[in-house]
Amino acid sequence: MVQAFPSAASLERLAGAVMCDQDDARSASRHFSEKAMAELCEEGPAGEPPTEGRAAVFRLVAQGAIDASLELADKLEAA
């Protein structure tokens, strides 16, 4: 644990190293389960694209994910 930094550059290097570690950890994680992704990618009978109703559900799920991400970003920015 460091309580004093010899220079601003050393603080920047430490903060950068922590952010790189967090990025590595997050890039290896999944935000959606494989089952959920498979459901989203399923096609209709005979390889037809999803119906308009199913496409509307996809849009709602995507919009919910975007809204949740933006809300989290706002909370992190405020912290």
All heavy atoms as a GROMACS GRO file, in nm:
protein
  573
    1MET      N    1   0.085  -0.117   0.000
    1MET     CA    2   0.000   0.000   0.000
    1MET      C    3   0.089   0.123   0.000
    1MET      O    4   0.181   0.136   0.079
    1MET     CB    5  -0.089  -0.004   0.123
    1MET     CG    6  -0.188   0.105   0.127
    1MET     SD    7  -0.305   0.065   0.258
    1MET     CE    8  -0.385   0.217   0.273
    2VAL      N    9   0.057   0.215  -0.091
    2VAL     CA   10   0.138   0.336  -0.104
    2VAL      C   11   0.057   0.453  -0.051
    2VAL      O   12  -0.057   0.473  -0.088
    2VAL     CB   13   0.175   0.359  -0.252
    2VAL    CG1   14   0.251   0.488  -0.268
    2VAL    CG2   15   0.254   0.242  -0.305
    3GLN      N   16   0.120   0.532   0.038
    3GLN     CA   17   0.051   0.648   0.094
    3GLN      C   18   0.106   0.778   0.038
    3GLN      O   19   0.042   0.880   0.046
    3GLN     CB   20   0.060   0.646   0.245
    3GLN     CG   21  -0.016   0.529   0.304
    3GLN     CD   22  -0.012   0.530   0.456
    3GLN    OE1   23   0.050   0.614   0.518
    3GLN    NE2   24  -0.080   0.435   0.517
    4ALA      N   25   0.225   0.775  -0.018
    4ALA     CA   26   0.283   0.896  -0.076
    4ALA      C   27   0.352   0.856  -0.206
    4ALA      O   28   0.413   0.750  -0.216
    4ALA     CB   29   0.385   0.956   0.020
    5PHE      N   30   0.341   0.941  -0.304
    5PHE     CA   31   0.401   0.914  -0.434
    5PHE      C   32   0.515   1.012  -0.457
    5PHE      O   33   0.500   1.132  -0.429
    5PHE     CB   34   0.297   0.927  -0.545
    5PHE     CG   35   0.193   0.821  -0.540
    5PHE    CD1   36   0.075   0.840  -0.472
    5PHE    CD2   37   0.214   0.698  -0.602
    5PHE    CE1   38  -0.022   0.741  -0.466
    5PHE    CE2   39   0.119   0.598  -0.596
    5PHE     CZ   40   0.000   0.620  -0.529
    6PRO      N   41   0.626   0.963  -0.508
    6PRO     CA   42   0.741   1.053  -0.531
    6PRO      C   43   0.716   1.155  -0.642
    6PRO      O   44   0.777   1.260  -0.643
    6PRO     CB   45   0.855   0.958  -0.567
    6PRO     CG   46   0.790   0.831  -0.607
    6PRO     CD   47   0.657   0.825  -0.540
    7SER      N   48   0.624   1.123  -0.733
    7SER     CA   49   0.596   1.218  -0.841
    7SER      C   50   0.457   1.190  -0.898
    7SER      O   51   0.398   1.084  -0.875
    7SER     CB   52   0.700   1.204  -0.953
    7SER     OG   53   0.685   1.078  -1.016
    8ALA      N   54   0.407   1.285  -0.973
    8ALA     CA   55   0.276   1.268  -1.038
    8ALA      C   56   0.283   1.154  -1.140
    8ALA      O   57   0.186   1.080  -1.158
    8ALA     CB   58   0.233   1.398  -1.104
    9ALA      N   59   0.397   1.138  -1.205
    9ALA     CA   60   0.412   1.032  -1.304
    9ALA      C   61   0.398   0.894  -1.241
    9ALA      O   62   0.338   0.803  -1.300
    9ALA     CB   63   0.547   1.044  -1.375
   10SER      N   64   0.449   0.876  -1.120
   10SER     CA   65   0.437   0.746  -1.055
   10SER      C   66   0.292   0.716  -1.018
   10SER      O   67   0.246   0.602  -1.029
   10SER     CB   68   0.527   0.738  -0.930
   10SER     OG   69   0.483   0.830  -0.832
   11LEU      N   70   0.218   0.819  -0.978
   11LEU     CA   71   0.076   0.802  -0.950
   11LEU      C   72   0.001   0.764  -1.078
   11LEU      O   73  -0.083   0.676  -1.079
   11LEU     CB   74   0.018   0.929  -0.889
   11LEU     CG   75  -0.133   0.931  -0.865
   11LEU    CD1   76  -0.175   0.816  -0.773
   11LEU    CD2   77  -0.177   1.063  -0.809
   12GLU      N   78   0.034   0.830  -1.188
   12GLU     CA   79  -0.030   0.800  -1.317
   12GLU      C   80   0.000   0.656  -1.360
   12GLU      O   81  -0.088   0.587  -1.412
   12GLU     CB   82   0.017   0.898  -1.424
   12GLU     CG   83  -0.038   1.037  -1.405
   12GLU     CD   84   0.021   1.137  -1.502
   12GLU    OE1   85   0.101   1.098  -1.591
   12GLU    OE2   86  -0.013   1.256  -1.490
   13ARG      N   87   0.123   0.610  -1.339
   13ARG     CA   88   0.158   0.472  -1.376
   13ARG      C   89   0.080   0.372  -1.294
   13ARG      O   90   0.030   0.272  -1.345
   13ARG     CB   91   0.309   0.449  -1.360
   13ARG     CG   92   0.391   0.508  -1.472
   13ARG     CD   93   0.536   0.458  -1.469
   13ARG     NE   94   0.605   0.493  -1.345
   13ARG     CZ   95   0.669   0.608  -1.323
   13ARG    NH1   96   0.673   0.699  -1.419
   13ARG    NH2   97   0.730   0.630  -1.210
   14LEU      N   98   0.065   0.398  -1.163
   14LEU     CA   99  -0.011   0.309  -1.077
   14LEU      C  100  -0.157   0.305  -1.119
   14LEU      O  101  -0.218   0.198  -1.132
   14LEU     CB  102   0.001   0.350  -0.930
   14LEU     CG  103  -0.082   0.266  -0.833
   14LEU    CD1  104  -0.038   0.120  -0.836
   14LEU    CD2  105  -0.074   0.321  -0.693
   15ALA      N  106  -0.216   0.423  -1.141
   15ALA     CA  107  -0.357   0.429  -1.184
   15ALA      C  108  -0.374   0.358  -1.318
   15ALA      O  109  -0.471   0.284  -1.338
   15ALA     CB  110  -0.403   0.573  -1.193
   16GLY      N  111  -0.281   0.377  -1.410
   16GLY     CA  112  -0.288   0.310  -1.540
   16GLY      C  113  -0.278   0.159  -1.527
   16GLY      O  114  -0.350   0.084  -1.594
   17ALA      N  115  -0.192   0.112  -1.438
   17ALA     CA  116  -0.176  -0.033  -1.418
   17ALA      C  117  -0.304  -0.093  -1.360
   17ALA      O  118  -0.348  -0.201  -1.402
   17ALA     CB  119  -0.058  -0.061  -1.325
   18VAL      N  120  -0.366  -0.022  -1.266
   18VAL     CA  121  -0.492  -0.071  -1.208
   18VAL      C  122  -0.600  -0.077  -1.315
   18VAL      O  123  -0.675  -0.174  -1.326
   18VAL     CB  124  -0.536   0.018  -1.088
   18VAL    CG1  125  -0.677  -0.014  -1.044
   18VAL    CG2  126  -0.439   0.002  -0.973
   19MET      N  127  -0.609   0.026  -1.398
   19MET     CA  128  -0.710   0.027  -1.505
   19MET      C  129  -0.685  -0.084  -1.606
   19MET      O  130  -0.780  -0.146  -1.655
   19MET     CB  131  -0.713   0.162  -1.573
   19MET     CG  132  -0.779   0.269  -1.488
   19MET     SD  133  -0.804   0.422  -1.578
   19MET     CE  134  -0.667   0.517  -1.517
   20CYS      N  135  -0.559  -0.112  -1.638
   20CYS     CA  136  -0.528  -0.221  -1.731
   20CYS      C  137  -0.570  -0.355  -1.672
   20CYS      O  138  -0.625  -0.440  -1.743
   20CYS     CB  139  -0.378  -0.222  -1.764
   20CYS     SG  140  -0.330  -0.091  -1.876
   21ASP      N  141  -0.546  -0.375  -1.544
   21ASP     CA  142  -0.589  -0.500  -1.478
   21ASP      C  143  -0.740  -0.515  -1.482
   21ASP      O  144  -0.792  -0.623  -1.509
   21ASP     CB  145  -0.541  -0.504  -1.333
   21ASP     CG  146  -0.392  -0.533  -1.321
   21ASP    OD1  147  -0.332  -0.577  -1.421
   21ASP    OD2  148  -0.337  -0.510  -1.211
   22GLN      N  149  -0.812  -0.406  -1.456
   22GLN     CA  150  -0.958  -0.411  -1.459
   22GLN      C  151  -1.008  -0.440  -1.600
   22GLN      O  152  -1.102  -0.516  -1.619
   22GLN     CB  153  -1.018  -0.281  -1.408
   22GLN     CG  154  -1.002  -0.263  -1.260
   22GLN     CD  155  -1.062  -0.133  -1.210
   22GLN    OE1  156  -1.096  -0.044  -1.288
   22GLN    NE2  157  -1.073  -0.120  -1.080
   23ASP      N  158  -0.945  -0.381  -1.700
   23ASP     CA  159  -0.984  -0.405  -1.839
   23ASP      C  160  -0.963  -0.551  -1.876
   23ASP      O  161  -1.049  -0.612  -1.941
   23ASP     CB  162  -0.905  -0.314  -1.933
   23ASP     CG  163  -0.948  -0.331  -2.077
   23ASP    OD1  164  -1.068  -0.309  -2.107
   23ASP    OD2  165  -0.862  -0.367  -2.160
   24ASP      N  166  -0.850  -0.607  -1.835
   24ASP     CA  167  -0.823  -0.749  -1.863
   24ASP      C  168  -0.928  -0.838  -1.797
   24ASP      O  169  -0.978  -0.933  -1.859
   24ASP     CB  170  -0.684  -0.789  -1.813
   24ASP     CG  171  -0.572  -0.730  -1.898
   24ASP    OD1  172  -0.601  -0.684  -2.011
   24ASP    OD2  173  -0.458  -0.729  -1.850
   25ALA      N  174  -0.963  -0.808  -1.674
   25ALA     CA  175  -1.061  -0.890  -1.602
   25ALA      C  176  -1.198  -0.880  -1.666
   25ALA      O  177  -1.269  -0.980  -1.682
   25ALA     CB  178  -1.069  -0.848  -1.456
   26ARG      N  179  -1.237  -0.762  -1.707
   26ARG     CA  180  -1.369  -0.742  -1.766
   26ARG      C  181  -1.378  -0.799  -1.907
   26ARG      O  182  -1.482  -0.846  -1.949
   26ARG     CB  183  -1.406  -0.595  -1.768
   26ARG     CG  184  -1.436  -0.546  -1.629
   26ARG     CD  185  -1.482  -0.404  -1.628
   26ARG     NE  186  -1.510  -0.362  -1.492
   26ARG     CZ  187  -1.522  -0.238  -1.456
   26ARG    NH1  188  -1.511  -0.142  -1.544
   26ARG    NH2  189  -1.548  -0.208  -1.330
   27SER      N  190  -1.270  -0.791  -1.983
   27SER     CA  191  -1.276  -0.843  -2.120
   27SER      C  192  -1.289  -0.995  -2.122
   27SER      O  193  -1.337  -1.051  -2.219
   27SER     CB  194  -1.153  -0.799  -2.199
   27SER     OG  195  -1.036  -0.858  -2.146
   28ALA      N  196  -1.249  -1.061  -2.014
   28ALA     CA  197  -1.259  -1.206  -2.007
   28ALA      C  198  -1.395  -1.252  -1.956
   28ALA      O  199  -1.428  -1.370  -1.964
   28ALA     CB  200  -1.149  -1.263  -1.918
   29SER      N  201  -1.477  -1.160  -1.905
   29SER     CA  202  -1.605  -1.200  -1.848
   29SER      C  203  -1.716  -1.191  -1.952
   29SER      O  204  -1.704  -1.123  -2.053
   29SER     CB  205  -1.640  -1.111  -1.728
   29SER     OG  206  -1.661  -0.978  -1.770
   30ARG      N  207  -1.824  -1.260  -1.924
   30ARG     CA  208  -1.940  -1.257  -2.013
   30ARG      C  209  -2.049  -1.173  -1.949
   30ARG      O  210  -2.074  -1.182  -1.830
   30ARG     CB  211  -1.996  -1.399  -2.033
   30ARG     CG  212  -1.908  -1.487  -2.113
   30ARG     CD  213  -1.976  -1.623  -2.128
   30ARG     NE  214  -1.892  -1.711  -2.202
   30ARG     CZ  215  -1.908  -1.735  -2.332
   30ARG    NH1  216  -2.006  -1.681  -2.397
   30ARG    NH2  217  -1.826  -1.816  -2.394
   31HIS      N  218  -2.116  -1.093  -2.032
   31HIS     CA  219  -2.226  -1.013  -1.982
   31HIS      C  220  -2.359  -1.084  -2.002
   31HIS      O  221  -2.456  -1.056  -1.935
   31HIS     CB  222  -2.229  -0.877  -2.050
   31HIS     CG  223  -2.105  -0.798  -2.022
   31HIS    ND1  224  -2.083  -0.737  -1.900
   31HIS    CD2  225  -1.995  -0.772  -2.096
   31HIS    CE1  226  -1.967  -0.676  -1.902
   31HIS    NE2  227  -1.911  -0.696  -2.019
   32PHE      N  228  -2.362  -1.176  -2.097
   32PHE     CA  229  -2.480  -1.255  -2.124
   32PHE      C  230  -2.439  -1.402  -2.124
   32PHE      O  231  -2.332  -1.436  -2.173
   32PHE     CB  232  -2.540  -1.220  -2.260
   32PHE     CG  233  -2.587  -1.079  -2.270
   32PHE    CD1  234  -2.511  -0.983  -2.334
   32PHE    CD2  235  -2.708  -1.040  -2.215
   32PHE    CE1  236  -2.553  -0.853  -2.343
   32PHE    CE2  237  -2.751  -0.910  -2.224
   32PHE     CZ  238  -2.674  -0.815  -2.288
   33SER      N  239  -2.526  -1.487  -2.073
   33SER     CA  240  -2.495  -1.630  -2.072
   33SER      C  241  -2.500  -1.685  -2.214
   33SER      O  242  -2.561  -1.626  -2.303
   33SER     CB  243  -2.596  -1.705  -1.984
   33SER     OG  244  -2.723  -1.704  -2.045
   34GLU      N  245  -2.436  -1.799  -2.234
   34GLU     CA  246  -2.439  -1.861  -2.367
   34GLU      C  247  -2.582  -1.896  -2.406
   34GLU      O  248  -2.620  -1.884  -2.523
   34GLU     CB  249  -2.351  -1.985  -2.368
   34GLU     CG  250  -2.203  -1.952  -2.364
   34GLU     CD  251  -2.116  -2.076  -2.375
   34GLU    OE1  252  -2.150  -2.166  -2.454
   34GLU    OE2  253  -2.015  -2.082  -2.304
   35LYS      N  254  -2.662  -1.939  -2.308
   35LYS     CA  255  -2.801  -1.974  -2.337
   35LYS      C  256  -2.879  -1.852  -2.385
   35LYS      O  257  -2.953  -1.860  -2.483
   35LYS     CB  258  -2.867  -2.032  -2.212
   35LYS     CG  259  -3.011  -2.071  -2.233
   35LYS     CD  260  -3.074  -2.124  -2.105
   35LYS     CE  261  -3.222  -2.153  -2.129
   35LYS     NZ  262  -3.293  -2.187  -2.009
   36ALA      N  263  -2.861  -1.739  -2.318
   36ALA     CA  264  -2.931  -1.617  -2.358
   36ALA      C  265  -2.889  -1.573  -2.498
   36ALA      O  266  -2.972  -1.532  -2.579
   36ALA     CB  267  -2.906  -1.505  -2.258
   37MET      N  268  -2.761  -1.582  -2.528
   37MET     CA  269  -2.714  -1.545  -2.660
   37MET      C  270  -2.769  -1.639  -2.767
   37MET      O  271  -2.805  -1.596  -2.877
   37MET     CB  272  -2.561  -1.544  -2.665
   37MET     CG  273  -2.499  -1.431  -2.585
   37MET     SD  274  -2.554  -1.267  -2.634
   37MET     CE  275  -2.487  -1.257  -2.798
   38ALA      N  276  -2.776  -1.768  -2.735
   38ALA     CA  277  -2.830  -1.865  -2.830
   38ALA      C  278  -2.977  -1.835  -2.859
   38ALA      O  279  -3.021  -1.843  -2.974
   38ALA     CB  280  -2.814  -2.007  -2.777
   39GLU      N  281  -3.052  -1.795  -2.755
   39GLU     CA  282  -3.193  -1.761  -2.775
   39GLU      C  283  -3.207  -1.640  -2.866
   39GLU      O  284  -3.296  -1.634  -2.950
   39GLU     CB  285  -3.262  -1.734  -2.642
   39GLU     CG  286  -3.282  -1.858  -2.558
   39GLU     CD  287  -3.337  -1.826  -2.419
   39GLU    OE1  288  -3.362  -1.707  -2.390
   39GLU    OE2  289  -3.353  -1.921  -2.340
   40LEU      N  290  -3.120  -1.541  -2.848
   40LEU     CA  291  -3.127  -1.422  -2.931
   40LEU      C  292  -3.092  -1.450  -3.076
   40LEU      O  293  -3.142  -1.385  -3.167
   40LEU     CB  294  -3.034  -1.313  -2.876
   40LEU     CG  295  -3.074  -1.250  -2.745
   40LEU    CD1  296  -2.965  -1.157  -2.695
   40LEU    CD2  297  -3.205  -1.174  -2.759
   41CYS      N  298  -3.005  -1.547  -3.098
   41CYS     CA  299  -2.956  -1.576  -3.233
   41CYS      C  300  -3.038  -1.683  -3.304
   41CYS      O  301  -3.014  -1.708  -3.422
   41CYS     CB  302  -2.810  -1.620  -3.227
   41CYS     SG  303  -2.701  -1.487  -3.171
   42GLU      N  304  -3.133  -1.746  -3.235
   42GLU     CA  305  -3.212  -1.850  -3.298
   42GLU      C  306  -3.290  -1.794  -3.415
   42GLU      O  307  -3.342  -1.683  -3.411
   42GLU     CB  308  -3.311  -1.911  -3.198
   42GLU     CG  309  -3.248  -2.005  -3.101
   42GLU     CD  310  -3.352  -2.061  -3.004
   42GLU    OE1  311  -3.471  -2.030  -3.015
   42GLU    OE2  312  -3.310  -2.137  -2.916
   43GLU      N  313  -3.298  -1.873  -3.519
   43GLU     CA  314  -3.375  -1.833  -3.635
   43GLU      C  315  -3.507  -1.907  -3.634
   43GLU      O  316  -3.526  -2.004  -3.562
   43GLU     CB  317  -3.297  -1.866  -3.762
   43GLU     CG  318  -3.169  -1.786  -3.774
   43GLU     CD  319  -3.090  -1.821  -3.898
   43GLU    OE1  320  -3.115  -1.929  -3.954
   43GLU    OE2  321  -3.006  -1.742  -3.937
   44GLY      N  322  -3.597  -1.859  -3.712
   44GLY     CA  323  -3.728  -1.922  -3.722
   44GLY      C  324  -3.719  -2.054  -3.798
   44GLY      O  325  -3.611  -2.102  -3.832
   45PRO      N  326  -3.834  -2.113  -3.829
   45PRO     CA  327  -3.836  -2.239  -3.903
   45PRO      C  328  -3.765  -2.225  -4.037
   45PRO      O  329  -3.772  -2.122  -4.102
   45PRO     CB  330  -3.985  -2.268  -3.923
   45PRO     CG  331  -4.059  -2.169  -3.841
   45PRO     CD  332  -3.964  -2.062  -3.800
   46ALA      N  333  -3.695  -2.327  -4.075
   46ALA     CA  334  -3.626  -2.335  -4.204
   46ALA      C  335  -3.526  -2.221  -4.224
   46ALA      O  336  -3.504  -2.174  -4.334
   46ALA     CB  337  -3.727  -2.339  -4.318
   47GLY      N  338  -3.468  -2.174  -4.116
   47GLY     CA  339  -3.364  -2.071  -4.126
   47GLY      C  340  -3.416  -1.932  -4.158
   47GLY      O  341  -3.339  -1.844  -4.194
   48GLU      N  342  -3.547  -1.909  -4.143
   48GLU     CA  343  -3.602  -1.777  -4.170
   48GLU      C  344  -3.559  -1.679  -4.061
   48GLU      O  345  -3.536  -1.718  -3.948
   48GLU     CB  346  -3.755  -1.784  -4.174
   48GLU     CG  347  -3.809  -1.870  -4.285
   48GLU     CD  348  -3.959  -1.889  -4.273
   48GLU    OE1  349  -4.022  -1.825  -4.187
   48GLU    OE2  350  -4.012  -1.968  -4.351
   49PRO      N  351  -3.550  -1.552  -4.094
   49PRO     CA  352  -3.515  -1.454  -3.990
   49PRO      C  353  -3.627  -1.445  -3.887
   49PRO      O  354  -3.740  -1.487  -3.912
   49PRO     CB  355  -3.499  -1.324  -4.068
   49PRO     CG  356  -3.562  -1.345  -4.200
   49PRO     CD  357  -3.568  -1.493  -4.225
   50PRO      N  358  -3.599  -1.388  -3.771
   50PRO     CA  359  -3.700  -1.374  -3.666
   50PRO      C  360  -3.820  -1.294  -3.715
   50PRO      O  361  -3.807  -1.206  -3.800
   50PRO     CB  362  -3.628  -1.300  -3.554
   50PRO     CG  363  -3.484  -1.315  -3.583
   50PRO     CD  364  -3.471  -1.335  -3.730
   51THR      N  365  -3.935  -1.323  -3.659
   51THR     CA  366  -4.056  -1.248  -3.693
   51THR      C  367  -4.044  -1.105  -3.641
   51THR      O  368  -3.957  -1.074  -3.559
   51THR     CB  369  -4.180  -1.314  -3.629
   51THR    OG1  370  -4.164  -1.308  -3.487
   51THR    CG2  371  -4.195  -1.458  -3.673
   52GLU      N  372  -4.134  -1.018  -3.686
   52GLU     CA  373  -4.132  -0.879  -3.642
   52GLU      C  374  -4.154  -0.869  -3.491
   52GLU      O  375  -4.092  -0.789  -3.423
   52GLU     CB  376  -4.239  -0.798  -3.716
   52GLU     CG  377  -4.233  -0.649  -3.686
   52GLU     CD  378  -4.100  -0.584  -3.719
   52GLU    OE1  379  -4.037  -0.622  -3.819
   52GLU    OE2  380  -4.058  -0.496  -3.642
   53GLY      N  381  -4.241  -0.955  -3.437
   53GLY     CA  382  -4.264  -0.954  -3.292
   53GLY      C  383  -4.139  -0.991  -3.215
   53GLY      O  384  -4.106  -0.930  -3.114
   54ARG      N  385  -4.069  -1.094  -3.263
   54ARG     CA  386  -3.945  -1.136  -3.196
   54ARG      C  387  -3.837  -1.029  -3.210
   54ARG      O  388  -3.762  -1.002  -3.117
   54ARG     CB  389  -3.898  -1.269  -3.254
   54ARG     CG  390  -3.787  -1.332  -3.177
   54ARG     CD  391  -3.780  -1.481  -3.211
   54ARG     NE  392  -3.660  -1.542  -3.161
   54ARG     CZ  393  -3.649  -1.593  -3.039
   54ARG    NH1  394  -3.751  -1.589  -2.956
   54ARG    NH2  395  -3.538  -1.649  -3.000
   55ALA      N  396  -3.833  -0.963  -3.326
   55ALA     CA  397  -3.737  -0.854  -3.347
   55ALA      C  398  -3.766  -0.739  -3.251
   55ALA      O  399  -3.674  -0.676  -3.198
   55ALA     CB  400  -3.740  -0.808  -3.492
   56ALA      N  401  -3.894  -0.713  -3.225
   56ALA     CA  402  -3.931  -0.606  -3.131
   56ALA      C  403  -3.883  -0.641  -2.991
   56ALA      O  404  -3.835  -0.554  -2.918
   56ALA     CB  405  -4.083  -0.585  -3.133
   57VAL      N  406  -3.894  -0.768  -2.953
   57VAL     CA  407  -3.845  -0.812  -2.823
   57VAL      C  408  -3.694  -0.793  -2.816
   57VAL      O  409  -3.640  -0.745  -2.715
   57VAL     CB  410  -3.884  -0.959  -2.795
   57VAL    CG1  411  -3.814  -1.011  -2.672
   57VAL    CG2  412  -4.035  -0.972  -2.782
   58PHE      N  413  -3.623  -0.826  -2.923
   58PHE     CA  414  -3.478  -0.807  -2.927
   58PHE      C  415  -3.443  -0.660  -2.905
   58PHE      O  416  -3.351  -0.626  -2.832
   58PHE     CB  417  -3.420  -0.852  -3.061
   58PHE     CG  418  -3.425  -1.000  -3.085
   58PHE    CD1  419  -3.406  -1.049  -3.213
   58PHE    CD2  420  -3.449  -1.091  -2.984
   58PHE    CE1  421  -3.410  -1.185  -3.238
   58PHE    CE2  422  -3.453  -1.227  -3.007
   58PHE     CZ  423  -3.433  -1.274  -3.136
   59ARG      N  424  -3.519  -0.571  -2.971
   59ARG     CA  425  -3.492  -0.428  -2.957
   59ARG      C  426  -3.514  -0.382  -2.812
   59ARG      O  427  -3.437  -0.302  -2.760
   59ARG     CB  428  -3.578  -0.348  -3.053
   59ARG     CG  429  -3.528  -0.352  -3.197
   59ARG     CD  430  -3.598  -0.251  -3.285
   59ARG     NE  431  -3.737  -0.286  -3.312
   59ARG     CZ  432  -3.776  -0.371  -3.408
   59ARG    NH1  433  -3.687  -0.428  -3.486
   59ARG    NH2  434  -3.904  -0.396  -3.425
   60LEU      N  435  -3.618  -0.432  -2.748
   60LEU     CA  436  -3.644  -0.396  -2.608
   60LEU      C  437  -3.533  -0.444  -2.516
   60LEU      O  438  -3.490  -0.372  -2.426
   60LEU     CB  439  -3.778  -0.454  -2.562
   60LEU     CG  440  -3.903  -0.385  -2.618
   60LEU    CD1  441  -4.028  -0.462  -2.577
   60LEU    CD2  442  -3.910  -0.242  -2.571
   61VAL      N  443  -3.487  -0.566  -2.538
   61VAL     CA  444  -3.378  -0.620  -2.456
   61VAL      C  445  -3.251  -0.538  -2.477
   61VAL      O  446  -3.182  -0.500  -2.381
   61VAL     CB  447  -3.353  -0.769  -2.489
   61VAL    CG1  448  -3.225  -0.819  -2.425
   61VAL    CG2  449  -3.471  -0.853  -2.445
   62ALA      N  450  -3.222  -0.506  -2.602
   62ALA     CA  451  -3.103  -0.426  -2.632
   62ALA      C  452  -3.114  -0.287  -2.569
   62ALA      O  453  -3.017  -0.237  -2.510
   62ALA     CB  454  -3.083  -0.415  -2.782
   63GLN      N  455  -3.231  -0.224  -2.579
   63GLN     CA  456  -3.249  -0.092  -2.521
   63GLN      C  457  -3.234  -0.097  -2.369
   63GLN      O  458  -3.174  -0.007  -2.309
   63GLN     CB  459  -3.385  -0.034  -2.558
   63GLN     CG  460  -3.402   0.110  -2.515
   63GLN     CD  461  -3.303   0.203  -2.583
   63GLN    OE1  462  -3.290   0.201  -2.705
   63GLN    NE2  463  -3.233   0.284  -2.506
   64GLY      N  464  -3.285  -0.203  -2.306
   64GLY     CA  465  -3.269  -0.218  -2.161
   64GLY      C  466  -3.123  -0.231  -2.122
   64GLY      O  467  -3.078  -0.173  -2.023
   65ALA      N  468  -3.047  -0.306  -2.201
   65ALA     CA  469  -2.903  -0.323  -2.173
   65ALA      C  470  -2.830  -0.190  -2.189
   65ALA      O  471  -2.743  -0.155  -2.108
   65ALA     CB  472  -2.843  -0.429  -2.264
   66ILE      N  473  -2.865  -0.116  -2.292
   66ILE     CA  474  -2.801   0.015  -2.314
   66ILE      C  475  -2.835   0.110  -2.200
   66ILE      O  476  -2.746   0.178  -2.146
   66ILE     CB  477  -2.845   0.074  -2.450
   66ILE    CG1  478  -2.785  -0.009  -2.564
   66ILE    CG2  479  -2.806   0.220  -2.462
   66ILE    CD1  480  -2.845   0.020  -2.699
   67ASP      N  481  -2.962   0.116  -2.161
   67ASP     CA  482  -3.003   0.205  -2.053
   67ASP      C  483  -2.932   0.169  -1.922
   67ASP      O  484  -2.886   0.258  -1.849
   67ASP     CB  485  -3.154   0.199  -2.032
   67ASP     CG  486  -3.231   0.261  -2.149
   67ASP    OD1  487  -3.170   0.334  -2.230
   67ASP    OD2  488  -3.353   0.232  -2.160
   68ALA      N  489  -2.922   0.040  -1.892
   68ALA     CA  490  -2.853  -0.003  -1.770
   68ALA      C  491  -2.706   0.035  -1.773
   68ALA      O  492  -2.649   0.079  -1.673
   68ALA     CB  493  -2.869  -0.154  -1.750
   69SER      N  494  -2.643   0.022  -1.890
   69SER     CA  495  -2.502   0.058  -1.904
   69SER      C  496  -2.481   0.207  -1.883
   69SER      O  497  -2.387   0.250  -1.816
   69SER     CB  498  -2.450   0.018  -2.042
   69SER     OG  499  -2.454  -0.120  -2.058
   70LEU      N  500  -2.570   0.288  -1.940
   70LEU     CA  501  -2.559   0.433  -1.924
   70LEU      C  502  -2.582   0.475  -1.780
   70LEU      O  503  -2.513   0.564  -1.728
   70LEU     CB  504  -2.657   0.504  -2.017
   70LEU     CG  505  -2.627   0.493  -2.167
   70LEU    CD1  506  -2.741   0.552  -2.248
   70LEU    CD2  507  -2.496   0.559  -2.200
   71GLU      N  508  -2.676   0.410  -1.713
   71GLU     CA  509  -2.702   0.440  -1.572
   71GLU      C  510  -2.581   0.406  -1.486
   71GLU      O  511  -2.541   0.484  -1.399
   71GLU     CB  512  -2.824   0.361  -1.525
   71GLU     CG  513  -2.864   0.391  -1.382
   71GLU     CD  514  -2.986   0.312  -1.338
   71GLU    OE1  515  -3.070   0.278  -1.423
   71GLU    OE2  516  -2.996   0.283  -1.218
   72LEU      N  517  -2.519   0.293  -1.513
   72LEU     CA  518  -2.400   0.254  -1.439
   72LEU      C  519  -2.286   0.353  -1.465
   72LEU      O  520  -2.215   0.392  -1.372
   72LEU     CB  521  -2.358   0.112  -1.477
   72LEU     CG  522  -2.232   0.061  -1.412
   72LEU    CD1  523  -2.247   0.058  -1.259
   72LEU    CD2  524  -2.199  -0.080  -1.463
   73ALA      N  525  -2.269   0.394  -1.590
   73ALA     CA  526  -2.163   0.490  -1.622
   73ALA      C  527  -2.186   0.621  -1.548
   73ALA      O  528  -2.091   0.682  -1.498
   73ALA     CB  529  -2.159   0.512  -1.773
   74ASP      N  530  -2.312   0.665  -1.540
   74ASP     CA  531  -2.342   0.788  -1.467
   74ASP      C  532  -2.308   0.774  -1.319
   74ASP      O  533  -2.254   0.867  -1.258
   74ASP     CB  534  -2.489   0.827  -1.482
   74ASP     CG  535  -2.523   0.877  -1.622
   74ASP    OD1  536  -2.430   0.915  -1.695
   74ASP    OD2  537  -2.644   0.878  -1.656
   75LYS      N  538  -2.341   0.658  -1.260
   75LYS     CA  539  -2.310   0.636  -1.118
   75LYS      C  540  -2.159   0.635  -1.095
   75LYS      O  541  -2.111   0.688  -0.996
   75LYS     CB  542  -2.371   0.505  -1.071
   75LYS     CG  543  -2.521   0.510  -1.056
   75LYS     CD  544  -2.575   0.377  -1.010
   75LYS     CE  545  -2.726   0.381  -0.997
   75LYS     NZ  546  -2.782   0.250  -0.955
   76LEU      N  547  -2.084   0.573  -1.186
   76LEU     CA  548  -1.939   0.568  -1.171
   76LEU      C  549  -1.878   0.707  -1.185
   76LEU      O  550  -1.784   0.742  -1.115
   76LEU     CB  551  -1.878   0.472  -1.273
   76LEU     CG  552  -1.904   0.324  -1.250
   76LEU    CD1  553  -1.853   0.241  -1.366
   76LEU    CD2  554  -1.840   0.278  -1.121
   77GLU      N  555  -1.933   0.785  -1.276
   77GLU     CA  556  -1.882   0.920  -1.297
   77GLU      C  557  -1.909   1.008  -1.174
   77GLU      O  558  -1.826   1.091  -1.138
   77GLU     CB  559  -1.947   0.982  -1.420
   77GLU     CG  560  -1.889   1.115  -1.461
   77GLU     CD  561  -1.951   1.165  -1.589
   77GLU    OE1  562  -1.951   1.092  -1.688
   77GLU    OE2  563  -2.000   1.281  -1.588
   78ALA      N  564  -2.023   0.986  -1.110
   78ALA     CA  565  -2.059   1.067  -0.993
   78ALA      C  566  -1.977   1.028  -0.870
   78ALA      O  567  -1.962   1.107  -0.778
   78ALA     CB  568  -2.208   1.051  -0.963
   79ALA      N  569  -1.925   0.905  -0.869
   79ALA     CA  570  -1.851   0.857  -0.751
   79ALA      C  571  -1.714   0.918  -0.738
   79ALA      O  572  -1.655   0.976  -0.813
   79ALA     CB  573  -1.836   0.706  -0.758
   0.00000   0.00000   0.00000
